[in-house]
Amino acid sequence: MGPEEPGAKAGTQQQRRGSGKTGSELAPAAGPGPEPTLPPHDSFALFLSRRFARLGGLVGAHPWPFLLLSLLLSGGLGAGFLFLPQRQANDIEGQFTPLGGPAKSERRFAREHFPSRDSERFSGQRLLTEGAFASLIAVSAAGNNLLTAGAFGELLRLDGAVQGLAVPGGDPGTSLSYPDLCARSNGSCSSPNPLLAAVQGEPARLEPLLRQLTYPVLGSSLFLGTFLGGVQLAGGAGASRVQAAKALRLLYHLREDAAADRERSLQWLENFLERIPAELEALNLTAVQVAYFTSVSRQEEFEGNTRKVIPLFSITYFLTITFSIISCLRVDCVRNKVWVAAFGVLSSGLAVLSSFGLLLFCGVPFVVTVANAPFLILGVGVDDMFIMISSWQQTNPKNKVEKRMAETYAEAAVSITITTLTDVLAFYIGIMTSFQSVKSFCLYTGTAFLFCYLYNITFFGAVLALNGKREESNRHWLIFTKVKDTVQPHRSCLYNMCCVGGFSDKSSGREDEHPMNKFFRKYYGPFLTKIWTKVFVVLLYGGFLATSIYGCTQMKEGIDLRNLANDDSYVIRYYDWEDEYFSEYGPRIMVTITENVPYWNLSIRNDIENCMESLENNSYVDKSLSESWLRMYENVARIGSLNIDTKAFFMGNLSELYKLFPEFEWDIDIRYKEIAASRFFIQTVNVTTAVDEKNLLHQLRDLAKGCKIPLMVYHPAFIYYDQYIVIVPNTIQNVGIATGVMLCISLLLIPNLLCSLWVTFAIASVIVGVAGFMTYWDVNLDSISMINLVICIGFSVDFSAHISYAFVSSEKSTMNEKAVDALYLLGYPVIQGALSTILGVIVLSAAQTYIFRTFFKIMFLVILFGAVHGLVFIPVFLTIFGICGRSAKKRVNIKTIGEDSNSFSNTQNPNNVRCYENQIDSNGDSNSFLYQNNELMVYQKQIKQLHDEGKINPDCP
């Protein structure tokens, strides 16, 4: 995912020293004594190196087929974007609520037993969904009292304007206004606000009404908590008379029972949203200010997020191409790799086109969170490009392109494979989550990384080979004409800079050392390994860890639905006023008895009453606002001397209850002369934060579960509250599984258990850091941030595992030297990978949507902390706890006297070996496995035999 794979830089490169052989020549030799066995990691790395060397040689020899076939494949798969309109799935409930959440099954039960009939018996508290509605909150312009004749006059004008909004009817020339589409009860439209209905169109009637206006209940049963906000009551303990109110809500409910009703209501709501801004302006209201919202507002604003972020793609591509080109710029006009960098970015673009097109072909839903993926893929995709370019620069420019490509691929094999493996596994593990939005994002992004891998070794490799052929013929990077490769003394400096190129390091045969690699070798590495620097780093890490852990304890859970809209959306003002003026009373909860119980049995009724009381005694419930048909039935029976203690009398006398309270008929589901289910209502209070919502849900469900009577609690908001049940377990599950998988990959990459544990420690450290600092940056733990915590694991592995393995593989004698060597090999690729990824997502910081800003924030934290661990913490800790290093080993160079040989594997005679490298275990164990150098592996006893026979050159350095 960014940094160069140390197995490529420190392992494969070491294997190739001396002979430079690749491909099939990397086979281990057969020699005297038992056949040596490769450790699992070495065999894995060697296997990849061999296969990639062959592929690299093939790409170097025939670049055009690889380039053109990649373009044809991406073009064909890209046709899948034709299905994008059909695959878009931006339903908020479907994407941001847990699949199989309990509230969804509770809603199905309620729909089965208590079907709604909006056209004849509408009741707001009995809605099983949010319903179809338009809502306006009017706030006093002066900020004091809205209950004045002047303000009510304007509210009546506003109500008239809303009810007059019309859409075309089914017949030509007809139109349908709100009265034609409204939800009805007792033959008339439900009132948008009881106080407006009470004044009957005359503002002067408000004053006598105020003398008897009580809150939160008007009269005996009319609940005003939904309609009146910012209420100031008259003085005195227990007073309920309203003295003033700052806000008033108008609710316009529409019918949606039949499909035709739903379609017409939707048209009216869309017309409302289109015309209400102009209507408000035309009304010229001075006494009140108005915010508006509809049942479709949240969804429409959410769907608009993707359209607003699309322009940021072009900026991202520009930044990434610019950074890539600058990173690959050279003063040498031949070695310059501007075209390579530009096509490397194009390779990532092809990966997005191919992966998205393929999944759209396959019918995978495309949700708005997937719009984050191209930014990440672009930033991460170019990292493998940097690794391959770095590997190319380690080859000898005097060799043929085919050989240089084989060596480049052999060296980069483990790096880009492990990088892709960790990223793809991290994302595919994320598919196990309960949120569809996370599933889709992880599937699209993981597949895109696979295509990045494919196009890097085909399309980009072909571009690198073609560029190598240009370098081989010493042609200018821009005009492609041949230039001289030696400085012309009689020419100007500008001429020599622009028209002379093709230089290389005479001592190593490679291209000149990059200044950043030199910086890590000469300055940063030695500075980091000083004792006082280590002390400071340890103290810094302690502060980082303590701050992160504290942040984790303060983390908030759940997604605020307002965050699904743009910052400048009209709904934000509505949400703010709703929180400010109407937060005292929360959702009105339906309490349902889900089975047929003998209500006529007194002990059963007592059990039901005990259950209701346990719910009402909860701190989030106001017991004075409960509504129970059974309590009212018992009161009616007591007052009317009705017998309800037998089944026949209980069922027969229900008609007396319905006469007095007809709405209770909707709360009792009678089937086959049995009460299949019935429901009551309790009123919640002070549910103002996500923590309150979580606690309310857990406490009410626990209380219902503990009742002797089978109870179910439900409210439409519980569909969204269910995220609190699964968000933490899902996150822990995904992070835990992914961390375990990454540990296995680390063991494959680093053949040392303790070092692999260090890698696991780094993963945990970065995750804790990101999760903790999310709190300080106002990011909740929700389905969006959970995506990024899964991503976090892949990035953590990249930085920490590579540095750890480079440290282990280093041939230096001291811990400090090993750390400097690891930083020299990997420091610049780590920085390149980190910067390219940050540049890929940085434009999202300017987005006006929470989803995209959150993605940037967490990705920034992931990359920052991952890079700091890789470049600062891990190197220092490895020098302090250097048990991972091969300090017990010493390196000995050995040369034998004899003729040149292509490969030791071609002969059984050790005399034919010209030069090889070996590591001898200082403990003298004759059975210890020694070092392999390309084609040769020997045992310590073989070295001793060569010494005894005098076949070792004593002058070997």
LOLUMVO-133045 format. One record per residue (C-alpha): x negated, z negated, y negated. Coordinates in steps of 0.05 Angstrom, whole numbers, padded with zeros to 5 digits, always signed. Last residue first. Layout:
<vonus>
XZY...
</vonus>
This chain:
<vonus>
-00742-00019+00204-00766+00014+00269-00841+00011+00270-00843-00021+00339-00809+00043+00368-00775+00018+00430-00792+00054+00495-00844+00005+00517-00812-00006+00585-00801-00080+00572-00770-00065+00504-00722-00015+00534-00702-00066+00587-00691-00120+00534-00644-00072+00496-00607-00058+00561-00601-00133+00573-00567-00140+00506-00512-00092+00525-00503-00023+00497-00450+00018+00461-00467+00087+00433-00420+00143+00409-00406+00120+00338-00448+00057+00330-00421+00002+00375-00445-00069+00366-00458-00117+00423-00414-00151+00475-00443-00216+00499-00465-00218+00572-00538-00233+00559-00521-00294+00517-00581-00303+00472-00547-00350+00423-00567-00306+00366-00518-00252+00388-00551-00186+00378-00520-00133+00334-00540-00061+00345-00553+00004+00308-00575+00069+00337-00629+00121+00330-00660+00173+00375-00628+00162+00442-00656+00211+00493-00697+00157+00525-00632+00121+00544-00622+00173+00600-00550+00177+00625-00536+00239+00583-00481+00272+00542-00451+00205+00520-00516+00190+00484-00497+00245+00437-00527+00307+00406-00597+00289+00428-00661+00291+00390-00724+00279+00429-00753+00212+00448-00781+00146+00422-00727+00094+00411-00705+00065+00345-00674-00004+00335-00643-00036+00275-00627-00110+00284-00567-00146+00253-00558-00220+00259-00498-00257+00286-00478-00329+00279-00453-00317+00208-00401-00268+00233-00350-00290+00182-00283-00321+00196-00310-00392+00193-00325-00381+00120-00281-00436+00093-00312-00440+00023-00333-00367+00021-00266-00346+00050-00229-00389-00001-00265-00354-00059-00252-00284-00032-00178-00302-00018-00164-00332-00087-00192-00281-00135-00187-00207-00118-00136-00208-00061-00097-00268-00084-00096-00241-00155-00074-00173-00130-00017-00202-00090+00004-00247-00148+00006-00190-00197+00037-00140-00148+00092-00187-00126+00105-00214-00197+00112-00143-00224+00156-00124-00166+00199-00184-00181+00208-00168-00254+00216-00093-00244+00272-00101-00193+00305-00153-00237+00305-00104-00295+00337-00051-00251+00394-00094-00226+00403-00129-00293+00419-00065-00330+00396-00043-00398+00332-00012-00370+00268-00022-00411+00235-00063-00356+00252-00005-00309+00198+00035-00344+00147-00011-00311+00166+00010-00241+00117+00064-00224+00066+00038-00274+00065-00027-00235+00053+00010-00170-00003+00052-00200-00035-00010-00231-00035-00049-00166-00061+00009-00124-00116+00025-00173-00136-00048-00180-00139-00056-00104-00177+00010-00098-00227-00017-00150-00240-00083-00115-00243-00057-00044-00314-00038-00025-00349-00078-00079-00301-00136-00070-00317-00139+00005-00392-00136-00009-00387-00191-00061-00349-00235-00012-00400-00221+00043-00457-00237-00004-00425-00304-00021-00416-00320+00053-00489-00306+00069-00523-00255+00115-00489-00190+00095-00464-00146+00151-00393-00146+00124-00339-00137+00177-00309-00206+00167-00307-00200+00091-00278-00129+00095-00227-00157+00144-00206-00212+00096-00202-00164+00036-00159-00116+00075-00114-00169+00103-00102-00202+00035-00084-00142-00008-00043-00102+00042-00011-00161+00075+00016-00188+00010+00045-00120-00008+00084-00116+00056+00109-00187+00049+00133-00178-00022+00177-00120-00002+00220-00170+00035+00221-00214-00027+00241-00152-00067+00303-00138-00026+00324-00211-00032+00322-00203-00108+00379-00153-00104+00421-00191-00052+00416-00255-00092+00365-00309-00108+00373-00313-00183+00325-00285-00235+00318-00322-00301+00243-00310-00309+00224-00382-00297+00266-00384-00234+00235-00320-00208+00169-00356-00217+00183-00399-00156+00205-00343-00110+00145-00300-00130+00096-00357-00120+00127-00380-00054+00124-00308-00028+00052-00300-00051+00030-00364-00017+00067-00348+00047+00033-00280+00051-00034-00311+00035-00026-00363+00090-00009-00308+00139-00073-00272+00119-00112-00337+00129-00079-00343+00197-00105-00274+00213-00174-00299+00193-00167-00357+00241-00144-00311+00298-00202-00261+00292-00197-00189+00313-00172-00168+00244-00128-00105+00244-00090-00119+00309-00087-00194+00292-00063-00174+00223-00009-00131+00254+00014-00191+00295+00014-00234+00232+00053-00180+00196+00106-00183+00250+00111-00258+00243+00116-00252+00167+00171-00200+00174+00210-00245+00221+00204-00304+00174+00219-00265+00110+00280-00233+00141+00307-00297+00170+00291-00339+00109+00325-00288+00064+00386-00282+00110+00392-00358+00115+00388-00364+00039+00437-00309+00022+00486-00323+00079+00533-00378+00056+00523-00366-00018+00544-00294-00009+00612-00319+00013+00628-00335-00060+00642-00261-00071+00700-00256-00022+00717-00327-00042+00740-00299-00109+00802-00272-00075+00823-00344-00058+00828-00376+00010+00831-00442+00046+00850-00444+00120+00881-00502+00157+00894-00518+00230+00924-00589+00226+00880-00646+00248+00837-00634+00187+00761-00631+00190+00757-00556+00184+00798-00558+00120+00751-00610+00090+00690-00569+00109+00722-00507+00080+00737-00542+00015+00668-00572+00010+00629-00509+00025+00669-00465-00022+00669-00515-00079+00595-00529-00071+00577-00455-00075+00622-00443-00135+00595-00504-00171+00523-00482-00158+00541-00413-00185+00564-00446-00249+00630-00462-00284+00678-00489-00232+00704-00544-00278+00773-00549-00246+00808-00525-00183+00883-00521-00174+00914-00530-00105+00966-00485-00073+01007-00489-00010+01017-00440+00047+01058-00428+00110+01046-00395+00177+01085-00374+00239+01146-00416+00221+01190-00401+00281+01259-00368+00282+01228-00304+00312+01180-00300+00253+01184-00343+00191+01127-00337+00141+01136-00391+00089+01103-00383+00021+01145-00325-00006+01209-00366+00004+01177-00418-00041+01189-00371-00100+01264-00384-00095+01258-00457-00116+01327-00488-00123+01364-00439-00078+01304-00431-00033+01303-00505-00017+01376-00504+00004+01361-00444+00048+01308-00485+00083+01365-00529+00110+01373-00489+00175+01300-00490+00195+01294-00566+00187+01363-00579+00215+01350-00539+00278+01279-00564+00288+01297-00636+00280+01274-00685+00227+01299-00646+00167+01365-00681+00155+01390-00673+00085+01409-00732+00042+01409-00688-00021+01357-00730-00058+01316-00743+00004+01322-00672+00030+01304-00643-00038+01244-00690-00042+01222-00671+00029+01230-00597+00012+01189-00607-00052+01133-00638-00012+01136-00582+00039+01137-00528-00014+01071-00555-00041+01042-00540-00110+00982-00578-00135+00970-00588-00210+00968-00664-00211+00915-00665-00157+00863-00632-00202+00810-00606-00153+00734-00599-00161+00719-00672-00148+00756-00670-00081+00814-00719-00077+00863-00660-00075+00832-00633-00011+00836-00701+00024+00907-00709-00003+00928-00642+00026+00900-00660+00094+00935-00728+00093+01000-00693+00074+00994-00645+00132+00980-00704+00179+01041-00740+00151+01083-00678+00163+01058-00676+00235+01076-00749+00244+01145-00736+00217+01159-00679+00265+01203-00628+00231+01141-00587+00213+01129-00573+00287+01066-00529+00281+01060-00453+00287+00989-00437+00267+00950-00418+00204+00971-00473+00157+00947-00442+00092+00916-00473+00030+00914-00420-00026+00866-00439-00081+00879-00431-00156+00812-00408-00184+00779-00449-00239+00807-00487-00298+00760-00511-00352+00725-00444-00357+00776-00410-00402+00747-00414-00472+00672-00405-00468+00666-00373-00399+00723-00324-00414+00694-00311-00482+00627-00292-00452+00658-00250-00397+00700-00211-00448+00639-00199-00492+00600-00174-00431+00657-00128-00411+00647-00083-00472+00581-00060-00443+00517-00067-00483+00478-00104-00430+00501-00056-00376+00547-00082-00321+00530-00110-00252+00502-00172-00285+00572-00194-00304+00585-00204-00230+00535-00261-00228+00495-00253-00164+00484-00314-00121+00434-00371-00117+00395-00409-00169+00324-00433-00158+00303-00501-00185+00268-00525-00122+00231-00459-00117+00206-00467-00189+00175-00534-00170+00140-00500-00111+00113-00445-00156+00086-00493-00209+00050-00534-00156+00021-00472-00122-00004-00442-00187-00034-00508-00210-00070-00516-00143-00093-00444-00147-00123-00455-00215-00159-00518-00191-00189-00478-00132-00208-00421-00180-00242-00469-00228-00283-00500-00172-00301-00430-00147-00324-00410-00217-00367-00472-00222-00401-00455-00156-00416-00382-00173-00383-00334-00125-00335-00303-00175-00392-00285-00224-00433-00251-00169-00373-00208-00150-00351-00191-00220-00418-00168-00247-00463-00125-00204-00420-00105-00145-00352-00107-00178-00377-00070-00239-00413-00018-00197-00349-00003-00161-00316+00006-00229-00371+00052-00253-00359+00100-00194-00422+00113-00154-00446+00185-00158-00421+00232-00103-00456+00223-00037-00524+00246-00013-00546+00174-00011-00612+00179-00048-00598+00243-00087-00531+00217-00113-00491+00280-00127-00483+00331-00182-00436+00391-00178-00433+00406-00252-00455+00446-00313-00405+00479-00359-00369+00423-00395-00422+00368-00399-00482+00414-00401-00448+00455-00455-00431+00393-00496-00502+00367-00489-00528+00432-00519-00568+00482-00479-00644+00491-00474-00650+00436-00423-00598+00467-00376-00578+00412-00328-00574+00434-00256-00512+00452-00215-00496+00518-00251-00424+00540-00256-00380+00585-00214-00313+00602-00245-00250+00563-00227-00224+00559-00300-00203+00486-00297-00244+00450-00243-00305+00495-00252-00332+00524-00187-00390+00498-00146-00374+00539-00084-00367+00475-00044-00329+00442-00101-00276+00497-00097-00275+00490-00021-00266+00415-00031-00206+00427-00077-00175+00468-00022-00189+00412+00027-00160+00359-00020-00097+00402-00030-00091+00409+00046-00099+00334+00054-00044+00324+00002+00004+00367+00041-00014+00344+00111-00043+00273+00116-00010+00250+00051+00054+00287+00067+00065+00249+00132+00048+00181+00102+00094+00192+00043+00147+00216+00092+00142+00149+00128+00145+00113+00061+00209+00150+00045+00239+00126+00110+00225+00054+00091+00255+00066+00022+00320+00097+00046+00331+00046+00102+00312-00014+00059+00357+00008+00002+00416+00022+00048+00411-00044+00084+00402-00083+00020+00466-00053-00011+00502-00065+00055+00489-00139+00053+00485-00179+00118+00410-00167+00128+00379-00136+00190+00360-00073+00150+00306-00116+00116+00266-00111+00181+00263-00037+00167+00234-00050+00098+00178-00097+00122+00164-00051+00181+00156+00009+00135+00109-00027+00088+00065-00058+00141+00060+00007+00181+00046+00049+00120-00012+00006+00098-00037+00000+00170-00037+00076+00177-00066+00088+00108-00125+00044+00120-00137+00055+00194-00145+00130+00185-00182+00132+00118-00252+00135+00149-00234+00185+00203-00194+00226+00153-00251+00230+00104-00302+00244+00160-00260+00301+00187-00248+00327+00116-00323+00326+00101-00337+00363+00167-00286+00417+00152-00309+00422+00080-00380+00437+00103-00433+00385+00086-00474+00386+00022-00423+00342-00014-00440+00285+00035-00380+00240+00047-00366+00175+00010-00327+00213-00044-00278+00236+00008-00263+00165+00028-00248+00147-00044-00203+00207-00051-00167+00187+00013-00157+00116-00011-00134+00139-00080-00082+00185-00048-00059+00128-00004-00043+00090-00068-00005+00150-00097+00055+00133-00054+00061+00062-00079+00079+00079-00150+00121+00139-00133+00155+00102-00077+00172+00043-00122+00203+00085-00176+00238+00129-00125+00269+00066-00093+00305+00035-00152+00361+00087-00147+00373+00059-00078+00404-00002-00111+00461+00043-00135+00485+00058-00066+00476+00120-00022+00512+00111+00044+00475+00142+00105+00512+00205+00127+00456+00237+00168+00448+00294+00118+00442+00241+00063+00388+00208+00105+00349+00273+00110+00356+00290+00036+00333+00221+00015+00273+00225+00060+00254+00296+00041+00263+00292-00035+00230+00223-00039+00171+00247+00003+00165+00310-00039+00159+00266-00101+00104+00226-00068+00066+00291-00054+00076+00312-00126+00038+00250-00147-00020+00272-00102-00013+00342-00130-00030+00316-00199-00088+00274-00174-00119+00331-00135-00112+00377-00195-00149+00328-00239-00204+00317-00188-00268+00328-00228-00327+00339-00182-00341+00408-00212-00336+00391-00287-00376+00327-00276-00353+00277-00328-00304+00253-00276-00229+00240-00281-00195+00213-00219-00168+00149-00249-00148+00186-00313-00111+00238-00271-00074+00185-00231-00056+00145-00294-00028+00208-00328+00010+00230-00266+00040+00160-00259+00059+00155-00332+00091+00224-00334+00127+00212-00268+00155+00147-00294+00177+00177-00360+00214+00232-00322+00248+00181-00277+00272+00140-00337+00324+00192-00354+00359+00174-00287+00370+00101-00307+00434+00113-00347+00468+00154-00294+00453+00101-00241+00484+00045-00282+00549+00082-00293+00575+00064-00224+00570-00010-00242+00608+00000-00307+00663+00036-00270+00667-00019-00217+00668-00076-00266+00720-00043-00309+00769-00025-00253+00810-00090-00256+00811-00085-00331+00775-00118-00390+00786-00127-00464+00757-00168-00521+00797-00180-00585+00785-00214-00651+00842-00246-00688+00866-00259-00759+00843-00193-00787+00869-00139-00740+00862-00068-00765+00913-00041-00716+00879+00027-00719+00813-00001-00697+00844-00037-00639+00880+00027-00619+00816+00067-00623+00780+00019-00577+00841+00016-00530+00845+00091-00518+00796+00106-00462+00801+00039-00427+00877+00042-00429+00877+00114-00403+00834+00091-00344+00883+00034-00333+00943+00080-00335+00912+00129-00286+00896+00072-00239+00968+00048-00243+00993+00118-00227+00948+00122-00165+00966+00052-00141+01040+00064-00150+01036+00129-00110+00999+00093-00054+01052+00039-00051+01042-00035-00066+01000-00025-00128+01044-00047-00186+01012-00066-00252+00994-00132-00284+00984-00137-00359+00950-00203-00376+00944-00227-00448+00897-00286-00460+00897-00334-00518+00838-00366-00554+00823-00420-00605+00879-00469-00591+00908-00524-00635+00950-00587-00631+00976-00580-00560+01015-00639-00533+00984-00668-00470+00965-00738-00491+00938-00783-00435+00902-00827-00484+00917-00812-00557+00902-00755-00604+00937-00688-00601+00905-00637-00556+00854-00584-00575+00855-00522-00531+00797-00474-00528+00838-00430-00481+00911-00412-00468+00934-00363-00415+00902-00384-00349+00909-00458-00361+00981-00449-00382+01016-00469-00317+01092-00466-00322+01120-00520-00276+01158-00576-00310+01157-00556-00383+01090-00525-00403+01033-00548-00358+00961-00550-00383+00980-00567-00437+01044-00584-00475+01082-00545-00528+01142-00584-00552+01128-00586-00627+01091-00520-00620+01154-00483-00602+01187-00503-00667+01129-00470-00705+01123-00408-00661+01194-00384-00676+01170-00354-00742+01127-00304-00703+01191-00269-00678+01182-00223-00619+01215-00268-00569+01174-00330-00589+01176-00354-00517+01154-00287-00487+01092-00288-00530+01079-00360-00508+01087-00341-00434+01032-00288-00438+01031-00217-00409+01103-00230-00385+01120-00204-00316+01162-00142-00322+01235-00150-00305+01279-00146-00243+01270-00218-00218+01194-00207-00217+01161-00142-00234+01091-00113-00235+01089-00061-00291+01090+00014-00282+01149+00037-00323+01143-00020-00373+01069+00000-00382+01083+00072-00403+01097+00132-00359+01105+00201-00389+01151+00259-00377+01143+00331-00401+01132+00359-00331+01153+00311-00276+01106+00261-00243+01092+00225-00307+01035+00236-00357+01003+00171-00381+01029+00122-00432+01003+00068-00479+01064+00036-00512+01056-00031-00475+00986-00037-00505+01008-00022-00576+01067-00070-00571+01022-00126-00546+00974-00114-00604+01031-00117-00654+01055-00182-00622+00985-00209-00626+00981-00191-00700+01044-00230-00715+01019-00286-00671+00957-00293-00715+00998-00296-00778+01049-00346-00749+00993-00392-00728+00970-00416-00659+00902-00383-00662+00867-00443-00691+00794-00453-00711+00743-00397-00704+00765-00360-00767+00774-00296-00727+00815-00335-00676+00802-00306-00607+00844-00256-00569+00826-00244-00497+00855-00180-00468+00868-00164-00395+00889-00101-00359+00912-00108-00287+00912-00081-00216+00906-00139-00167+00848-00187-00159+00865-00191-00086+00912-00236-00046+00957-00248-00106+00999-00311-00099+00976-00343-00164+00998-00282-00203+01068-00278-00174+01106-00212-00167+01172-00212-00132+01205-00144-00140+01156-00086-00152+01093-00125-00137+01113-00140-00066+01056-00177-00033+01049-00189+00042+01043-00262+00063+01032-00266+00138+00990-00204+00152+00959-00202+00083+00939-00275+00089+00906-00263+00157+00867-00203+00130+00846-00244+00070+00819-00299+00115+00780-00247+00155+00749-00223+00090+00736-00294+00066+00695-00308+00129+00643-00255+00111+00636-00199+00162+00588-00159+00119+00564-00202+00062+00588-00184-00008+00547-00139-00054+00557-00070-00025+00629-00069+00001+00656-00113-00054+00621-00074-00108+00644-00006-00082+00585+00039-00100+00584+00083-00039+00557+00151-00057+00553+00194+00005+00604+00247-00015+00573+00260-00083+00503+00262-00050+00520+00314+00003+00485+00370-00035+00425+00324-00036+00415+00343+00037+00385+00408+00013+00322+00367+00003+00311+00370+00077+00299+00445+00074+00256+00442+00012+00215+00384+00038+00202+00421+00103+00184+00486+00068+00136+00451+00021+00103+00415+00079+00098+00480+00117+00063+00512+00057+00010+00459+00050-00005+00451+00123-00007+00526+00134-00054+00534+00074-00106+00482+00093-00135+00516+00155-00207+00492+00166-00201+00428+00126-00133+00412+00157-00162+00422+00227-00223+00380+00211-00178+00325+00184-00134+00328+00245-00194+00321+00291-00221+00263+00249-00152+00232+00248-00148+00230+00323-00218+00201+00331-00209+00150+00275-00142+00127+00302-00170+00115+00371-00231+00081+00343-00188+00034+00301-00145+00016+00362-00205+00010+00408-00241-00034+00358-00180-00077+00348-00167-00088+00422-00241-00105+00437-00276-00046+00470-00299-00052+00542-00370-00036+00564-00379+00000+00630-00424-00043+00673-00499-00030+00676-00536+00033+00656-00500+00078+00608-00435+00113+00594-00426+00124+00521-00366+00109+00478-00330+00170+00449-00340+00181+00375-00367+00251+00389-00296+00274+00401-00282+00273+00327-00338+00250+00282-00414+00247+00278-00448+00222+00215-00509+00203+00255-00541+00143+00221-00480+00109+00193-00415+00131+00224-00396+00065+00255-00410+00029+00191-00362+00075+00154-00309+00064+00207-00315-00011+00197-00327-00028+00125-00289+00027+00088-00240+00047+00141-00228-00021+00172-00230-00046+00101-00168-00007+00086-00170+00014+00013-00123-00023-00032-00055+00003-00048+00000+00000+00000
</vonus>
